[in-house]
């Protein structure tokens, strides 16, 4: 499980920010908190990051992706010509980037840190503690690796000589020692490889579509009553072909691609090539007959559910030990639907759970203490110099448990608003007061089917955040 991540001089994050999943003293939703008495540590199952466009939320998610690729697929990382650091300040543009994570794995706390620039990895360190004392597993300066006492039996002098050329090519020591299956390293390496799952708006969706997914898609209001596999004979794009080339025998993966729709790719055995089928969404027409639709014809909301459904299936399973990081969870989804997905997940969380969900969102309606504890809510915004800042709502000491946090957020008290709205909130005390339009009729605002008063002035209070709209 993730305890914390720290970021410094990474893209829009100039100064060091620390994001933690450690629970505070709040009592709300305490039944969902994972309690690690051995370390006097309580971990949260969920965290939401709010903020306006271009505030840095996606760059926060990219820090996870960058670390994961650096450890699991290092060849991809140093291909870009752009510096990693904050580019709006000439002093920081080419200074080193610092990233670090604290993890609770196998009843031990691991701390991994990395300092690098565009040219090379400068230093790297991994330590752990299973009692009160911290033990260094390895330290690295440039291409020089120094194993700790616990690794000296498994990592010999000859082993270090063998991996040194790879360290010179900017492979992480964690990646090399993890690939070598060094026992003390594997928990951290496996977390990055297997447990950390990242979903971004431009991800190619790769899923295992469960049997009950069809029923769930229908129940969630998509209009899809089932999924049907049909023959597919077109040539696969290079990126999908590369994904499927290493598919083990007996495996099946589903890929949703904006060009082709949804595909099911399988390999029955090693001696046969891959089998590709196109998944079609089945709807019922007015006569009750089946009508097949490509997923390219489905709404953005239905496609988003198709992407998210497997993730929430995993998160809602009792025995999973996954950490999902999702950028723009609410994209194309109604607030009620997003709330439903979150509530159903947290209902399955308890002190024995080992799963986490971290997501970014623009949907301020989700700032709800019925859904979240206050220490599960974070805000990301840009400072005057253009750098991103990240802070927890609990940093605001005046926010009582009974305070309307959503209202405080929209009033600009906690920051994290688009500058236009923040400016109006600052200068208008009635920014959140209901506006009663005098000239708009209910026939134009169809909140309810009020036939008998259809042409009368609408007396329903409508909350406009820009009161002069």
Secondary structure, 3 states (H helix, E strand, C coil): CEEEEEEECECCECCCEEEECECCCCCCCHHHCEEEHHHCEEECCEEEEECCCCCCHHHHHHHHHHHHHHHHCHHHHHHCCCCCCCCCCCCCCCCCEEEEEEEEECCEEEEEEEEECCCCEEEEEEEEECCCCCEEEEEEECCEEEECHHHCCCCCHHHHHHHHHHHHCCCCHHHHHHHCCCHHHHHHHHHHHHHEEEECCCCCEEECCCCCHHHHHHHCCCCCCEEEEEECCCCCCHHHHHHHHCCCCCEEEEEEECCCEEEEEEECCCCCCCEEEEEEEEEECCCCCEEEEEHHHCCHHHHHHHHHHHHHHHHCCCCCCCEEEECCCCCCCCHHHHHHHHHHHHHCCCCCCCCEEEEEECCHHHCCCCCCCHHHEEEEEECCCCCEEEEEHHHCCCCCCCCCHHHHHHCCCCCCCCHHHHHHHHHCCCCCCCECCCCCECCCCCCCCCHHHCCCECCCCECCCCCCC
